[in-house]
Amino acid sequence: MDLCYEKKPGWDKLDKQACMEYAEGYKAFLDTGKTERDAVEAIVARAEAKGYRPFTRGMNVQPGDKFYQVNRHKGVILAHIGHASLADGVRLTAAHLDAPRIDIRTVPLYEQDGMAYFKTHYYGGIKKYHWLAIPLELRGVVCVCKDGKVTRVPVHVGDKPGDPKFVITDLLPHLASEQMGKKATEVIKAENMNVLLGSIPSEHAEKDDKDKIKRAILEYLNDAYGMSEVDFLSAELSCVPAFPACDIGFDRSFVGAYGHDDRVCSYPAATALIDDDETPAHTAVCLLVDKEEIGSDGVTGMQSRHFDTFLGDLCRAQDVLLDACLEQSVCLSADVCNAYDPNFPDVSEGRNDARVNCGLAIIKYTGARGKSGTSDASAELMARIRCILDGAGITWQTGQLGRVDQGGGGTVAMYLANRNIDTVDAGVPVLSMHAPFETISKHDLYMAYLGFGAFYRD
């Protein structure tokens, strides 16, 4: 018996071919699902191909049934009904599909000094200077109102070969002496993060029209999407990085991409459930939500009652009280943690921070300062998860969020725990978290997939 504990890389214990193949599917998902709406559509398509069907209140619920329910196009719940009664609880994973980005405002379009721009508002915790001088895509939806009817029009510009891209420009170093002397938080003001759209004036504008370039942009949008300027008021448009997911390193052991936080947990949590055709002992549920990056509020966030309503409907179908189900349930809050970075060792605590290639990270608590804003999983729950992962041969480790008092952060874990569900964070370590281009280990991604699968089968 080894009396000592040490985080160890797990490549030597891994089916490398299976790991690499799984990563290819994940990369394709990242390129498709750069917004929560796009991610939901991709997951639903995969679930339907494996026999999942929409759930509505009053449906009969039997072991082996596979259901999904979409929440306002931005979240989705998957459920595989198990042999045991829901009174014995569910095996739940909960992750989020949103990621930091640049949102377009409701009155965004303007022309200034021979160029047209969008006004923006950044979403989530970002280093604003990261978003300067990189290619951006425009993604989202416009709801056009005509003749009393609402038509939802998807918008994708910049994701297809030959598409134009967009950019937030930066200051050249030759003139940046004042800028370079500022704190990083002040390098660019949020009000100056305006997206460049074009510069050719409309051929149809009136001679005295002062906004001919703006008019040209509106003509393009009208031709492509049937929208006019007022339709921005009922639109959800965002700029996201325009580069695809790619392999990193000579050995291709890493994936670099936008949106690992938290799609690197959402994807394995969903696919581990979808890919398993065998009816589980206990009902297995994957909950994917929106708005985590801004506090989990709103009708599509983790604090919404949507999950309670869905699970309550399942429970009523088996004549089970929702509270009885919740108190017997167990949840892996599937969210990322920071990976120890040798380039920035001073903010990490080497013994406790998660490391790349050492597997799925189990995080007992997150929060900040004196553990505020966390659920702090019990010793009994930690031991239970340990036994599940060890029994399945999963490479795993523990993690935290840097040195004490260095900063901090939270996940959706506390919102599940507040429902009387035993909950612990479990996820993939990420380098450059919240940057437009984050990096993760393929090994850790694959261990998350296998680990979530083992948890569902417990």
N, C-alpha and C positions, 0 to 999 in steps of 0.2 A: 504493500500500500504506500503510495506517495503522499507524504505528509505536507508537502508544499504545493502552493498554487501559483501558476504562471500563465499569462496569456501567451498562446502559441499559434503561429500561422498554421492554416489547415490545408494548404494546397496538396500536401503529400497524401492526404486521406480522401481526396476528392476524385470523382469521375469528371475529369477535365473536359471531355467532349460534351457531356450532358450540360455542364456548367456553361460552356461557351455557346452552345445552341440555345439555352434558355436566355442568355444575355442578348442574343440577336432578336428574339421576340420582344424583349424589354425595350431595346433601342427603337424598334419599329413603333411600339406603343408611345414612347416619349415623343417621337416626331409627329405622331398623329394627335396625341392628347395634350397639347400645350396649353389648353384652357380646361377648366373643370367640365364645361359642356362637351368638349371634344372627347375628354377622357371617359365621361359617362357613356357616350355613344359607343366608343370602342369596347368598353367592358360589357355593355348590354349585348352587343353583337356577338361577342365571344361566348357569353352565357347562353344566349338563345341557341347557338350552334351546338351546345351541350345539353339541351333539353330544359333549360330554365324558361319559365313562363311568367307573365305578369300576375301579381297577386292583387286581389281586390277583397274588400271586406265581405265576409259571409261565405267564402270559398271553403270547401271541404279540405282538411289537412290530414294527410296520411304519411307514415314513414316512407322515405324515398322520394317524396315530392320535392321539386326544385322550383323556387320562386324568386322573383326579383320585383322591386318596386323603386321607381325613379321619383326623386323629390325635386320638382320644378326644374328639371333639366340639369341640375348642378350637383346632385348627390344620388346615390343608389344604395340599396340594401339587397344583398343576396342571402338566401336561406336554403339550406338542404336539411329537410326534416329528418330527425333521427328516430331510432327505435324507442328510446326512452321518452317518457312523458315530459312535456315542457315544465312540469312541476319540479323536475330535476335540474332545471336550468339549461342555458345554452353555452356553447363555446364561441365566444365573440371576439373578432378582431375589429378594431376601429382605427381608421386612417383618414387622412384628408387629401383632397385632390387639388386644392388651390395652391398657388405658388406666388412668390413676389413677382410683380410685373409693373408695367406702366399703363394706367387706365386713361382713357380718353374722356374728357369732361362732357357735360351735357350741352354746352354751347362752346364747341372747341375750335371751329374753323375761322381763321383770320388771315389777312394779308398784310405784310409789312416789308417795306423797302425791297420790293421786287421778288418776294418769296411768300409762299403760303405755308401755314403751320397749323398743327393741332395743339391746343392747350391740354395739359395732362395733370394727373394727380397720381403719385406713386402709391402702390398697394403693397402693404406688408413692410417688414423690416429690411431695408436695403442700405448699402453704401451708394449714395446717389451718383458718385463719380464713376462707378462701375458701368453705368448705363450710357455713358457718353461715347460717341464715335464707334459704335458697334452696329451691325446691320439688324434691323428689326422687321418683324412681320406684323401685319394688322389682322387680328382675329376677333370674332365675336358674332353678335347678332343684332339686327335692326328690326324693330317691330313697326311696320308701316301701317298707318291708319287710312283707309280709303272706303268711302261709302258705308261707314259704320262698321266695317270689318277690319280685323287685325290680321296682317300677314307677317309671319316671322321669316326673315331672310338671313341666312347665314352669310358671314363675310370672312373670306380667307384671301388675303393678298400678301404674297411674299413667300409662300410655302411650295409653290410649283416652279418647275424649271422655266426660266424666261420671265418670271414675275419680277416686277420692281420691288425694291426694299425701301426701308425708311431709316432715318437716323436722327439722333439728337447730337448736334455738333458740339465740339469742344474747342477750346482756345489754343492756338498754336504756342509752342514753348517760347518762341522769340518775343512774344508779347505777354507772357504769363508770369512775370516776376512777382507781381502782387498776388496773383492767384496761388502761386506755389508757396507763398508764405502763410497761407491760411490753414486753419485746422481742416482735417479731412471732411468734417461735417459741413464746412462752409465753402468748399471748392466750387460747388454749383448750388444755387438756390433752387428750391423746388419750382418756383414760379418761372424759372428760366429753362426748365426741362421741356422745351417745345419741340415737337416732331416735325421735321422738314418734309413737305409733301410735293412741292413742285414750283415751277417758275414761268411757265409758258402761259401768256394771257389767252382768254377765250376769243375765238374768231367771231362769236355771235354777240359779244357785249356791246352795249351802247358806247358811243364815242366818249361821253363824259363820265362813264362808269369808273369809279376809283378802285374797284376791287375786281379787275378783270381776271387775275390769276385765281382768286377765290372762286369766281364764277366758273372758270374752267374745271376746277376740282369738283364743284357741284354738278356740272354737266357729266363728268365721268361717273360720279356716284349715281346719278339718275339713270344713266344708260346701263350701268352694271347691276344696280340693285333697286332701281325704281324709287329711290329716296330723294327727298329734298331736305333743305337745311333744318326744317322743323323736326324731321324724323330723328335727328340726333337726340332729341329730348326723350325718346323711347328706344334708346339703343344701349347695348353693352358692348363696347369696343375696347380692346386692349392691344398694346404693343408688347410683343414677346421676342426674345432673341431669334434671329433668322438662321442660325446655324444648326445643322443636324447633330444628333447623338453620334459619337464616334468612339473608337477604341483609343486608349491612351497607353503609351509605352511600347517598346520593341516587342515585349511578350504579350501585348494586348490584354493585360490583366486588369486594366481599369476601363471604366466607361466615363467619358466626359460628356456633359449635356446640360441643358437647362431643365430645371424642374425635378431633380432627384428628391428634393424635399417638397412633397412627401410621396411622390409617385414611385420611388424606389421601395416604399413599404406598401403603398396601395396596390401596385401590380402583383407582387408575390402573395399578398393577403387574398386578393381576388382569385388569382389563377390557381393557388393551392386548393381553394374550395371548388372552383369550376372544374378543374382537371380530375378530381377524385370522383369516380362514378359509384363507388361503394357507399351504401347508406351508412352514415356514422352512428355511433352509439347514442350520442346526444346531438340535438339539433345544432348545426354549425351555421353561424351567421357572420357575414362580412359587411361592415357598415362603413361607407365611404362618404364623407361630408365635405362641405365647403366652409370658407370663412375662418379656418383655424389661424391663418396668419394675421388676422385682425381681431382676435378675441373670441371666435366661435359663436358670435351672436347671430341673430337673424333666423329666418325660417329655414335656411339651408345649412346653418351651423350646427355644431354638436349640442348646443344648448336648446335647440329646437325640440318640440315634442314629437317630431316625425318618427323617430325611432321608437318612442314609447307607444305611439299609436299603432305602428306596424306590429310590434311584438305583442301588444295587447290584443290585436285582431287574431294573431296566431293562437294566443292563449285561449281566447274565447272559443275558438274552433275546437279546442280540446277540453273545454270546461275547466280551465286552470286560471287562478288568479295571477294577474301580472306581477304583483309584489312577491308572490311565492316563487315565480320564475326568476325574477331579478336577484333575489337573495341567494339563490343556488347557482347563479351564473358566474362565469370566470371570463375576464377580458384581457387580451393583449392589446394595449394601446400602441398601435403600430406606427411609430414615428421615428424619425432619424435622430441621431445624436452626433456630436462632433467627433471627428477622428483626430487622434493625436497627430500633430504636424511637426516634424523635426525642424521646419523652418521657423516655427513660432513656439518654442518650447516653454517660454516664460509664462504663458497663460494657461498651460495645462498642468495637470498633476499626473505624472507618468505612471504611477501605480494603479490609478483608478480610471483614467480616461480610456475610452475604447480605442482600439488600434485596427487599421485596415488589415484584411486577410486573417483576422482572428475570429471571424464568424459573427453570427447574430448577437447583437448587444442587448442585454437585459439591464434596464435602468431602474433601480429601486425608487429613486426620487429625482425630480428635476427642480424647478423653482429657482429662487434667488435668495440671497442673504440667508436668513435663518430657515431655509426650506419653504419659504412662502410661495404659494401658488402651485402646490403639488399635492398628490394624494399619499405618497410615501408608503409603498407596498409593505405588507407584513412579512415577517420571517417565514410564516407558514406558507404564504403564497409563493415567495421566492423559492422555497424548498420544493414546492409542488411543480413549479415550472422547470426547475433544475432536473427533477426526476424524469419529466416528460422528454426533455431535450437529450439528456444523457441516454435514456432508454432507446431513443431513436437514432443514436449515433451522430447527433448534430454538433458541429463545432460552434461553440457559443462563448461569450465573455460577458463581463459586466462593464458598465459605462457610467459616465456622469457628464456634467457640462462644465468642464474646466475647473480652475482653482476656485476655492471658496471666496466669495466677495469679488471675484473678477468680473462677474456679470450675471448671467442666468437666463432662463427661458422656461417656457411651459409647453404642454401638449394638451390633448383632449382627455388625458387620463383622469383628471380630477372630476370632469363632468360625468364620466361613467361611474366613478367611485361614489359620487354624490347620489347615484341611483341605487346604492347598496349593492353594487357589483364589485367583487374582488378584482382589482385592476392593477396591472403593472405595465410599464412601458417596455417595448421590445422593438428594435429597429436596426437599421443599417448605418454604420458610421460614414460620415460625409466629410470630405475635404472641400474647403472654399464654400461652406454652406451659405446660402442666400445670395451668392454671386450669380450673374447671368450664366456662368459656366461652372458647374459643380463636378466633383469627381468622386466616384465610388469604386470599390473592388467588386469584380464579378463573383469572386468567391463568397463575399459577404451577402451579395444579392441572392445567390443560389442557396446559401444556408438559411436565409430568411424564408425562401419558398419552401424548403424542406421542413424548416422548423414550424412554420404556420400550419403546414399539412399535418405534422405530428400532433400539434395542439388540437386541431379540429377532431382528430381521431381519438383523443383521450377519453 
